[in-house]
Amino acid sequence: MYYLTAGESHGPELSGIIEGIPAGLKLDVDQINADLAARQGGYGRGNRQKIEHDQVIITGGVRHGITLGSPIALTVKNRDHAHWSEIMNPTSEETPQNTLRQVTRPRPGHADLVGGMKYNHRDLRNVLERSSARETAMRVAIGSVCKQLLNQLGIQIIGYVEAIGGINADKEQPTDVATIKKAITSNDLRVMDESAVQPIHELIDETKRNGDTLGGVIRVVAQNVPAGLGSYISWDTKLDAKLAAAVMGVNAMKGVEIGDGFKDAEHHGSQVMDEIDWDADHGFSRNSDHLGGFEGGMTNGMPVIVKAAMKPIPTLYRPLQSADINSKEVKKANVERSDTTAIVPASIVIESVVSIELAKAVTDTFDGSNMARLKKQLADYRAEIKNF
C-alpha cells in the first residue's frame, strides 16, 4: 500500500492517491466526510475553519461504493482559494498584482526559512503553502479509508487528547476503544476527563488573549490487532519504527512514544515487561501493556498504544523576532491566520496516520488483492496463532 498527497493550503484543492486497498471494500463516503469534519472541530481553532467545509470527492478506484483494487483518487476543495485565486493561480505568470502577499520574514519554528534556503525561494509563501497543516486534511481522508478497512477486519482504533498545555486530562489511560469513544465525544476537546474541560477552556482563552499558542499530547489506541504484524528480522521491517516515522511526519510533532515510552526508562525491568499468560479460550496474552502492544518490532496481540507530543503552533499573533531574507533587517516575523491550539484536530490526524500504517501492515502480511480473501486469511491466521 502506498499513498501520495498534493496541493497547497490556499491552492484550488488537495489531492490524494492511495494504491493497494483491496477490491471489495464497502466504502462509506459519509464516514470520510465525518472524519474530515471532526478534523475541523475542537476548541481553540481559528477562523479558517469557518470558511472551509471539507467534503471528499472520489474520482477513481471506487464504483457503486465498492473499491475496485485500482488506485483510489480523492479530492478536497479549498473554499478559501476563492480569496486567493490570483495569488495562488497555478498557471498565470507573476505580476505585481498576484505577488502582493509575499512572505519575507520567516516564522521561528516553521519551515519558512530553511525551506526557502533549500529550494531557493525568495517568496517564503512557496514554502508555507505546502508545509501548512492544511495538507493533513487529505491524510485524514486517506486514513478514513484505511480505518474502514481495519474496522471491517475487526480492528478498532481511536485517537484523542491526553493533555493540553500541561493539563493532564487522561489519568485512567483506558485501552477499550468503545469506552474512549463514548467519553471523548461528550466534549469539544476530545479528552477523557470531563472535569478538565473548563480549566483547559480557560487556558486556551487566556493564551488566545496573549497572542500565544499551546501544544499537547495525543494518545492513539488500536484494539484487536493480530499478533505478528511487522518483523524482527531487520530494522526497516519493525512496525513500531514505521508507526513512529508516520507520526513524526505530521506537522508540529516533536516526540513519539510506544506504550509507556519514556516512563519505562525510569523503572526496573520487572515493572516494565508484560508477563505472559495463556488460557484455552484466548491462547497467549499479556497481563499488562506497558510496551504498547509491541515486542521485537512486532505486534503481540495487546492493544497498540502510540503517543505523540505536539509543539505549540509556530504562528503567533504576537510574533517573535525574525530577520527579513532580503534586507536582513531584524524584524518581527510574518503573521498568518492560525489557531490558538490545533491539538484536537491533530488527534484525528495521528489516528489517521496510525490507521494507514496498520492497514499497510495487514495488506503486506496477507493477500491484499480482495477483501473476502483477506478476511478469510486473517481469520485463519488468528485461529492458527491462538492454538500455537
C-alpha positions as CSV (number, residue, x, y, z in Angstrom):
1,M,0.0,0.0,0.0
2,Y,1.2,3.5,-0.9
3,Y,-0.2,7.0,-0.8
4,L,0.7,10.4,-2.1
5,T,-0.8,13.8,-1.4
6,A,-0.5,17.1,-3.4
7,G,-1.8,20.6,-3.1
8,E,-1.2,23.9,-1.3
9,S,-3.0,25.5,1.7
10,H,-4.7,28.2,-0.4
11,G,-4.5,26.4,-3.8
12,P,-7.6,25.1,-5.6
13,E,-7.7,21.8,-3.9
14,L,-6.0,19.0,-2.1
15,S,-5.4,15.7,-4.0
16,G,-4.5,12.2,-2.9
17,I,-4.0,8.8,-4.4
18,I,-3.9,5.6,-2.4
19,E,-2.8,2.4,-4.0
20,G,-3.1,-1.1,-2.5
21,I,-6.6,-1.0,-1.0
22,P,-8.2,-4.4,-1.6
23,A,-11.1,-4.8,-4.1
24,G,-14.4,-5.4,-2.5
25,L,-14.1,-3.0,0.4
26,K,-17.5,-1.3,1.1
27,L,-16.6,2.4,1.4
28,D,-18.8,4.9,3.3
29,V,-18.2,8.4,1.9
30,D,-20.3,9.9,4.7
31,Q,-17.8,8.5,7.2
32,I,-14.9,10.1,5.4
33,N,-16.7,13.4,5.5
34,A,-17.5,12.9,9.2
35,D,-13.8,12.4,9.9
36,L,-12.9,15.5,7.8
37,A,-15.5,17.5,9.8
38,A,-14.0,16.2,13.1
39,R,-10.6,17.4,12.0
40,Q,-12.0,20.9,11.5
41,G,-13.5,21.0,15.0
42,G,-12.3,21.4,18.5
43,Y,-11.9,24.3,20.9
44,G,-9.1,26.7,20.0
45,R,-9.5,26.6,16.3
46,G,-9.1,29.7,14.1
47,N,-11.3,31.5,11.5
48,R,-10.1,29.3,8.6
49,Q,-12.4,26.5,9.7
50,K,-15.4,28.9,9.4
51,I,-14.6,29.1,5.7
52,E,-13.8,25.5,4.8
53,H,-16.4,22.8,4.8
54,D,-14.3,19.8,3.8
55,Q,-16.1,17.2,1.6
56,V,-14.3,14.4,-0.3
57,I,-14.7,13.8,-4.0
58,I,-13.8,10.3,-5.2
59,T,-12.7,10.3,-8.8
60,G,-11.2,6.9,-9.2
61,G,-10.9,3.4,-7.8
62,V,-14.5,3.1,-6.5
63,R,-17.7,2.0,-8.2
64,H,-21.1,1.9,-6.6
65,G,-19.5,2.4,-3.2
66,I,-17.2,-0.7,-3.6
67,T,-13.4,-0.4,-4.1
68,L,-12.1,-1.9,-7.4
69,G,-8.5,-2.7,-6.3
70,S,-7.2,0.1,-8.5
71,P,-5.7,3.3,-7.2
72,I,-8.3,5.4,-5.3
73,A,-8.2,9.1,-6.2
74,L,-9.5,11.7,-3.7
75,T,-10.0,15.4,-3.9
76,V,-10.9,18.0,-1.2
77,K,-11.7,21.5,-2.5
78,N,-10.2,24.6,-0.7
79,R,-13.1,27.1,-0.4
80,D,-10.7,29.8,0.8
81,H,-9.0,29.6,-2.6
82,A,-11.7,32.0,-3.9
83,H,-9.9,34.7,-1.9
84,W,-6.5,33.7,-3.2
85,S,-7.3,32.7,-6.8
86,E,-4.9,35.2,-8.3
87,I,-2.1,34.9,-5.8
88,M,-2.2,31.1,-5.9
89,N,-3.0,30.7,-9.6
90,P,-1.0,27.6,-10.8
91,T,-0.6,28.7,-14.4
92,S,-0.5,32.6,-14.6
93,E,2.8,34.4,-14.8
94,E,4.0,36.6,-11.9
95,T,2.6,40.2,-11.9
96,P,2.8,43.0,-9.3
97,Q,-0.9,42.2,-8.5
98,N,-0.6,38.5,-7.8
99,T,2.6,38.7,-5.7
100,L,1.3,41.2,-3.2
101,R,1.3,38.9,-0.2
102,Q,4.9,37.8,-0.3
103,V,6.4,36.4,2.9
104,T,10.0,37.6,3.6
105,R,10.1,37.4,7.4
106,P,10.2,33.7,8.4
107,R,8.4,32.5,11.5
108,P,10.6,30.8,14.1
109,G,9.6,27.1,14.4
110,H,8.1,26.9,11.0
111,A,9.6,25.5,7.7
112,D,9.7,29.1,6.2
113,L,13.4,29.9,6.4
114,V,15.0,26.5,6.0
115,G,12.6,25.6,3.2
116,G,13.5,28.9,1.4
117,M,17.2,28.1,1.8
118,K,16.9,24.6,0.5
119,Y,14.7,25.3,-2.6
120,N,15.9,28.9,-3.1
121,H,12.5,30.6,-2.8
122,R,12.7,34.3,-2.4
123,D,9.0,34.4,-1.5
124,L,8.5,32.1,1.5
125,R,4.9,31.7,0.7
126,N,6.1,29.0,-1.7
127,V,7.2,27.1,1.4
128,L,4.5,27.7,3.9
129,E,1.6,26.9,1.5
130,R,2.8,23.3,1.3
131,S,4.3,22.9,4.8
132,S,0.9,24.1,6.2
133,A,-1.1,21.6,8.2
134,R,-3.9,22.1,5.7
135,E,-2.3,19.1,3.9
136,T,-3.4,16.8,6.7
137,A,-7.0,17.1,5.6
138,M,-6.1,14.7,2.8
139,R,-4.2,12.4,5.1
140,V,-7.4,12.2,7.2
141,A,-9.4,11.3,4.1
142,I,-6.9,8.6,3.2
143,G,-6.8,7.5,6.8
144,S,-10.5,7.2,6.9
145,V,-10.4,4.7,4.0
146,C,-7.8,2.7,5.9
147,K,-9.8,2.9,9.2
148,Q,-12.8,1.5,7.4
149,L,-10.7,-1.4,6.1
150,L,-9.4,-2.1,9.6
151,N,-13.0,-1.9,11.1
152,Q,-14.2,-4.4,8.6
153,L,-11.4,-6.7,9.7
154,G,-12.5,-6.3,13.4
155,I,-9.7,-3.8,14.3
156,Q,-10.9,-0.7,16.1
157,I,-8.9,2.5,16.5
158,I,-9.3,5.8,18.3
159,G,-7.1,8.9,18.8
160,Y,-7.8,11.5,21.5
161,V,-6.2,14.3,23.5
162,E,-4.4,13.3,26.7
163,A,-3.1,16.7,27.7
164,I,-3.2,20.3,26.6
165,G,-0.7,22.9,27.7
166,G,0.5,20.8,30.7
167,I,-3.0,20.0,31.9
168,N,-3.5,16.2,32.0
169,A,-7.0,15.1,31.1
170,D,-6.5,11.3,31.0
171,K,-5.4,9.8,34.3
172,E,-7.1,6.4,33.6
173,Q,-5.3,5.5,30.3
174,P,-8.0,3.1,29.1
175,T,-7.5,0.6,26.3
176,D,-11.1,-0.2,25.3
177,V,-11.9,1.8,22.1
178,A,-15.7,1.9,22.7
179,T,-15.2,3.3,26.2
180,I,-12.8,6.0,25.0
181,K,-15.0,7.0,22.1
182,K,-18.1,7.4,24.3
183,A,-16.2,9.7,26.7
184,I,-14.4,12.0,24.2
185,T,-17.4,12.7,22.1
186,S,-19.1,14.4,25.0
187,N,-16.9,17.5,24.9
188,D,-15.1,19.7,22.3
189,L,-11.6,18.8,23.4
190,R,-11.7,15.0,22.8
191,V,-10.5,14.4,26.3
192,M,-11.4,11.6,28.7
193,D,-11.7,13.7,31.9
194,E,-14.8,15.9,31.8
195,S,-13.6,17.8,34.9
196,A,-10.6,19.1,32.9
197,V,-12.6,20.7,30.2
198,Q,-13.3,24.0,31.9
199,P,-9.7,24.6,33.1
200,I,-8.4,23.8,29.6
201,H,-11.0,26.2,28.0
202,E,-9.8,28.9,30.4
203,L,-6.2,28.2,29.5
204,I,-6.9,28.4,25.8
205,D,-8.9,31.6,26.2
206,E,-6.1,33.2,28.2
207,T,-3.5,32.0,25.6
208,K,-5.5,33.5,22.8
209,R,-5.7,36.9,24.5
210,N,-2.0,36.8,24.9
211,G,-1.5,36.1,21.2
212,D,0.2,32.8,22.0
213,T,-0.3,29.1,21.2
214,L,-0.5,25.8,23.0
215,G,0.6,22.2,22.3
216,G,-0.2,18.9,24.0
217,V,-0.1,15.1,24.0
218,I,-2.1,12.8,21.8
219,R,-2.8,9.1,22.5
220,V,-4.0,6.5,20.0
221,V,-5.3,3.1,20.9
222,A,-5.8,0.3,18.3
223,Q,-7.7,-2.8,19.6
224,N,-7.9,-6.4,18.4
225,V,-4.7,-6.0,16.3
226,P,-3.4,-9.5,15.5
227,A,0.0,-10.6,16.8
228,G,2.8,-10.8,14.4
229,L,2.4,-7.7,12.2
230,G,5.9,-6.3,11.5
231,S,9.1,-8.3,11.9
232,Y,12.2,-8.6,14.0
233,I,14.5,-9.6,11.1
234,S,15.7,-6.1,10.1
235,W,15.4,-2.6,11.4
236,D,13.3,-1.4,8.5
237,T,10.7,-4.1,8.9
238,K,9.8,-3.2,12.5
239,L,6.3,-1.9,12.6
240,D,6.7,0.2,15.7
241,A,9.5,2.1,13.9
242,K,7.2,2.7,10.9
243,L,4.5,4.0,13.2
244,A,7.0,6.3,14.9
245,A,8.1,7.7,11.5
246,A,4.5,8.2,10.3
247,V,3.6,10.1,13.5
248,M,6.7,12.3,13.3
249,G,5.8,13.0,9.7
250,V,2.8,15.0,10.9
251,N,3.2,18.8,11.3
252,A,4.4,20.0,14.7
253,M,5.0,16.5,16.2
254,K,8.2,16.5,18.3
255,G,8.1,13.2,20.1
256,V,6.6,9.7,19.8
257,E,6.1,7.0,22.5
258,I,5.0,3.4,22.1
259,G,3.2,2.3,25.2
260,D,4.6,3.8,28.4
261,G,7.6,5.0,26.4
262,F,9.9,7.3,28.3
263,K,8.3,6.3,31.7
264,D,9.6,2.8,31.1
265,A,13.1,4.1,31.3
266,E,12.5,5.2,34.9
267,H,11.6,1.7,36.2
268,H,13.2,-1.7,36.6
269,G,12.6,-4.4,34.0
270,S,10.4,-6.3,36.4
271,Q,8.0,-3.3,36.4
272,V,8.0,-2.8,32.7
273,M,7.9,-6.2,30.9
274,D,4.4,-7.5,30.2
275,E,4.1,-11.0,31.8
276,I,2.8,-13.8,29.5
277,D,-0.3,-15.7,30.3
278,W,-2.3,-18.5,28.5
279,D,-5.8,-19.9,28.6
280,A,-7.7,-22.3,26.3
281,D,-10.2,-19.6,25.2
282,H,-7.8,-16.9,24.1
283,G,-4.4,-18.6,23.7
284,F,-1.4,-16.4,24.7
285,S,-1.9,-12.9,26.2
286,R,-0.1,-10.4,28.4
287,N,-1.1,-9.4,32.0
288,S,-0.3,-5.7,31.2
289,D,0.5,-3.5,28.3
290,H,3.4,-1.3,29.3
291,L,5.1,-2.0,25.9
292,G,2.2,-0.7,23.9
293,G,1.4,-3.9,22.1
294,F,4.9,-4.4,20.7
295,E,7.8,-6.8,21.2
296,G,10.7,-7.1,18.9
297,G,9.2,-4.7,16.4
298,M,6.1,-6.9,16.1
299,T,2.5,-6.6,17.4
300,N,1.9,-9.0,20.3
301,G,-1.9,-9.1,20.3
302,M,-2.3,-6.5,23.0
303,P,-3.8,-3.1,22.2
304,V,-1.4,-0.9,20.2
305,I,-0.7,2.3,22.0
306,V,1.0,5.3,20.4
307,K,1.5,8.7,21.9
308,A,2.6,11.9,20.2
309,A,3.9,15.2,21.6
310,M,2.8,18.2,19.7
311,K,4.6,21.5,20.0
312,P,2.6,24.8,20.1
313,I,1.8,26.2,16.6
314,P,4.6,28.5,15.4
315,T,2.4,31.2,14.0
316,L,1.9,33.7,16.9
317,Y,-0.3,36.8,16.8
318,R,2.3,38.5,18.9
319,P,5.1,37.4,16.6
320,L,8.7,36.6,17.7
321,Q,11.9,38.1,16.4
322,S,12.9,37.2,12.9
323,A,15.0,38.8,10.1
324,D,14.0,39.8,6.6
325,I,15.5,37.5,4.0
326,N,16.0,40.4,1.5
327,S,17.1,43.4,3.7
328,K,18.5,41.2,6.5
329,E,16.9,43.7,8.9
330,V,15.8,42.2,12.2
331,K,12.1,42.5,12.5
332,K,9.0,40.7,13.8
333,A,8.0,37.5,12.0
334,N,5.2,37.4,9.5
335,V,1.7,36.6,10.9
336,E,-0.5,34.2,9.0
337,R,-4.0,33.2,10.1
338,S,-3.8,30.4,12.6
339,D,-5.2,28.6,15.6
340,T,-4.5,29.0,19.3
341,T,-4.2,25.3,19.5
342,A,-4.7,22.5,17.0
343,I,-4.3,19.6,19.3
344,V,-7.9,18.4,18.9
345,P,-7.7,18.1,15.1
346,A,-4.2,16.7,15.4
347,S,-5.6,13.8,17.4
348,I,-7.7,12.9,14.3
349,V,-4.6,13.2,12.1
350,I,-2.5,11.0,14.3
351,E,-5.3,8.5,14.4
352,S,-5.4,8.6,10.6
353,V,-1.7,8.0,10.0
354,V,-1.6,5.2,12.5
355,S,-4.6,3.6,10.7
356,I,-2.7,3.9,7.4
357,E,0.4,2.1,8.8
358,L,-1.7,-0.6,10.4
359,A,-3.6,-1.1,7.1
360,K,-0.3,-1.3,5.2
361,A,1.0,-3.9,7.6
362,V,-2.1,-6.0,7.3
363,T,-2.1,-5.9,3.4
364,D,1.6,-6.6,3.4
365,T,1.2,-9.7,5.6
366,F,-1.9,-11.2,3.9
367,D,-3.2,-11.2,0.4
368,G,-4.5,-7.6,-0.1
369,S,-6.0,-8.1,-3.5
370,N,-9.5,-8.9,-2.5
371,M,-11.5,-8.1,0.7
372,A,-13.2,-11.5,1.1
373,R,-9.8,-13.4,0.7
374,L,-8.1,-11.0,3.1
375,K,-10.8,-11.6,5.8
376,K,-10.5,-15.4,5.4
377,Q,-6.7,-15.3,5.6
378,L,-6.7,-13.1,8.7
379,A,-9.4,-15.3,10.4
380,D,-7.4,-18.5,9.6
381,Y,-4.2,-16.8,10.9
382,R,-5.9,-15.7,14.1
383,A,-7.1,-19.3,14.7
384,E,-3.6,-20.7,14.0
385,I,-1.8,-18.4,16.4
386,K,-4.4,-19.0,19.1
387,N,-3.6,-22.6,19.0
388,F,0.2,-22.1,18.9
